[in-house]
Amino acid sequence: MSDFLVRALLAGLMVAAIAGPLGCLVLWRRMAFFGDALAHSALLGIALGFLLSIAPLVGVLGAVVLLALLFASLQERMSLAMDTLLSLVAHSALAIGMVVLSLMPGLRFDLNAYLFGDILAVGPTDLWAMAAASVLVLGSLALLWRSLVAVSVHPEIAAAEGISPRLSRIGFALMLAVLVAVAMRLVGALLITALLIIPAAAARRFATGPEMMALGAVVVGVCAVGAGLWGSISYDTPTGPSIVVAALVIFLGAQIVPLIGTKRRGFD
C-alpha cells in the first residue's frame, strides 16, 4: 500500500474509535444537532486560523471548544429552546466564517476539502495530531464512561448518586469538540455528524448494553472507513462522502437482519 493510503486508513481507524462511543452518548442524550452545530461552527475556526496566521486545526479546535463550553453553560440557563439556540449559533458561525474567508484577498484554499473532507491528503503531522486526540479522548472516556452513561440514560438517578450533570455535560462537550476538530480533515464539516450518528444507530439494533453498543459502533465505523476508502479509490468518488455512504449501507443492512429471538434486543 502507498504511504498516503496507510496514513488515510490509520487516521480513519482512529477517528472511528473515538466517534463510536461518543456517537452512542449523542444518541442517548438526543443531542445529534449539538454535534452538527459544532461541525458547522468549525468553519469559523478555519477562518480565524487563516486570519491569525495559525494552523487551521488550532483555529478549529479553539472555536469548537469555546462554543462547546458556551453551549454546556447555557443549557441550564436560557430562555430559548436548545435546538433554537444551536441552529442560530451553528448557521451564524458558518455564515460568518464564509464571509471572513471571502474578505481575505489572495487567500487560496480548497473549500471542498473542509466541507466534505480529504482523508487521502492526511499527512504525518495530521496523523500525530489525530493520535494525540485519540489518546486524550479515549483515556477520558475510560475514566468517565460510567458517569457519562449514567447521566445520559438516567440523569435523575445519576444526580441522586452524586454525579454532577453539569460537569458531565462539559466533559462530553469538550470530547465532542476534539472529535470535530480532528474528524473535519476526514469527512468534512458537513458530514461529521453522520460519522457520529450512523454507526451508533446501526449498533443499537443488536446491542444489549451500553458497552456493547459502543463497541459495535466502533466496529461499524471501522468497516465504513475501510469500505469507503476502497470505494473511493475504485470508483474515483469523494472519500468523505464515500465513507458516510458505506456507513449508511451498513445501517440499512442491519435493519433487515432478523434479531435472535422474539423480543427486540437493541439498547435504548
N, C-alpha and C positions, 0 to 999 in steps of 0.2 A: 504493500500500500504506500502511496505517496505520503510525504510528511504532512501535507495540508489535510489529507483525509484522516490521518491518525489524530491530528490536533482537533479536527472537527468532531470526530467520534468521541474523543475524551471529553471535550467541552460539553457535548450533548449529554453524555452519561452523567457528568457532574451536576448539570442543571436539572436533569430528570430526577436525580437522587434528592435534590432539595425540593423541587416542585411537588413531588409525590405527597409527602406528609403535610406540607403547607397547603396544598390543594384540598386535602381532606379537612383540615381546620377551616378553610374558607367555606366549604360546603356545609359543615356542621354549624358554623356561625351565620350562614346565609349572607355572606359578605362578598359575593362574586363581583359586585360592582366596585367594591373597595379596591381590589386588585386592578380592575380596569381603570379606575381613576388614577392610581399611582402610575400605571403604564402610560396613560395619556400625558401625565404631568412630566414624564421623563424627557419629553422633547424640549420642555423649558430648561431642564438641566443641561441638555446639549447646547442650547443657545447660550446659556450662562458660561458653559465651558469655553466656547469659542470667544465670547465677549471678554472673559477674564484671562484668556490665553493659558488655560489649564487643560489637562486631559479630559476629553468628553466623559469618560467613565467617572471621573471625580465629580464633575458637574452634575451628572445624572444621579449619582449616589447622594450628593448633598441635597439636591432638590427633593428627591423622593423621601429621604429620611426626614427632612423638615416637614413635608406635607403629611407623612405618616404620623409624626408626633402631633401635628396640628389636629388631624382627624381624631386621634386617640383622646386628646384632651377635650375636644369639642363634643365628643359622643355623649358626655354626661350633661353638658350644659349648653343647650342651643334651642332656639325657637323653631328653626327649620327642621324638617324631617331629614334623616341621614341621607336617603337617596337623592333628595333635592340638593343638599349641600355638596355631595360627591359629584353630581352631574354639573353643578355650577363651577366648582373648582377644576374638575378634570378638563372640561371643554374650554374654560377660560385659559388654563395653563397651556393647553395645546395651541390655542389661537395666539396667545402672547408669544410663545416660542417661535411659531412660524413667522410672526411679524418681526420679531427681533432678528431672526436669521435673514429675512429679506432686506433688512435695513443695513446689513453689514456688507459694504461694497468689496468686490473682489473675492468673496468667500466662495470656495469651491468644495462641495462635499456631496456625497451620494445620499440623497434623502430617502430613496427606497431602501437602502441598507439599514437605516434607522427605523423606518416604519415597518418593514417586513423581514428584517434580519439578513445576515450574510455569514452564516456559520462557516462556510468554506474559506472565509478570509480571516478566521481566527489565527492570531499569531502567538508566539511563545509568551509574550507579555500578557496577552489576554488570558492565556491558559493558566498562568500563575495566579492572576487575579481571581479567576474562577475557582482555582484550587483553594486559595485562601478563604474565599467566600463560602465554599462548601464545608471546610473545616469549622469555620465560625458558626454557620447556621446549623449544621448537623450536631455540633457539640452543644449548642444552646438548646436544640430540640431534645437531645438526650437528657439534659438536666431538667428541662421544664415540661417535658411531654405530659406527665400525669396531670399537672396543674392546668396546662393548656386544654387538654381533653376535658377535664372536669368543668372548667369554665365554659367551654364550647357546648357541651351536652347538657349539663345541669348547673347553670350559673348560681341558682339559689342555694343548692346543696354545697357547691364549692365555697361560696361566701360563708356559709354556716360552719364549714370546716376550717376557716381561717385563711383561705386563699383569696388574695386581692384581685378582683376582676380588673381593676384599673391597671395594675402592673402587668397583668396577663395581656391586656389589650395593647399596652405599649410594647412589650416584648414581641408579641405577634406582629404588630405593625412594623417594627424595625426589621425583623427577619424577612417579612414580605418585601420591604423596601430594598434590602440587599439582593433578593432574588430578582426583582425587577431590573435593578442596575446591571446585573451580570447576564440575565437572560435576553436583554434587549439586543445584544450582539448576535444572538442565535435566531430568534424568531421575530424580532422587531416589536416596536411599541404597540402596534395594533393587534398582535396575536399572542402576547404574553399570557393574557387571562385564559386563552384556550388551552395552553400548556398546563395551566393550573387546574382547570375545571374538568376537562375531558378525561384525563387518566383517572382522576379521583372518582368521577361519575361512573366510569367503566368498572372500577374495582369495587364500588359499593354494592353492586349486584350480588357478588359472591362472598363478600367479607362477613365474618361472624363476630368481629370485634374491631376496635379502633386500630390496634397494631397490625392486624391482618389487612385491613383496608389501606393503611399507609404503605405497607409492603407491596400490596397489589398495585397501588398507584405508581410506585417506583418501577415495577416490572413493566406495566403498560407504557410508561413514559420512555423507558429504555428501548422497548420494542418499537415505539413510534419514531424515536430518533434514528434507530438503525434502518427501519423501513423507509423513512422519509429521505435519508441520505442516499439510500440505494435508488429510490425512485427519481430523485433529483438528478443524480448522475446518469442514470439510464435513459431518462426521457427529457433531460435538459429543462427541468421545471424549477421555479424558485424554491430554494431549500427550506426556508422557514415555513411557507405555506404547505410545502410537501410534508413536513413533519406533522403539522396540525391535521392535514387530511389523513395521514396514516393513523393518528390517534383517533380520529373520528371513525374510521373504518373499524378499528378495534372495538370502539364503543358500540357501534351498531351490531357488530358480530356478537358482542357479549349479550345484547338484548334478545337475540334469537336462540341463544344456547339455553336449553332447558335446565332449570335448577334441580338439584338432587332432592328428592322428597316432595311433599305436597305443599309445604309452607315456604314462603319467601324467606331467604336467609340473609338478605342484604342488611348491612348495619346502617341505621339511620342516625 
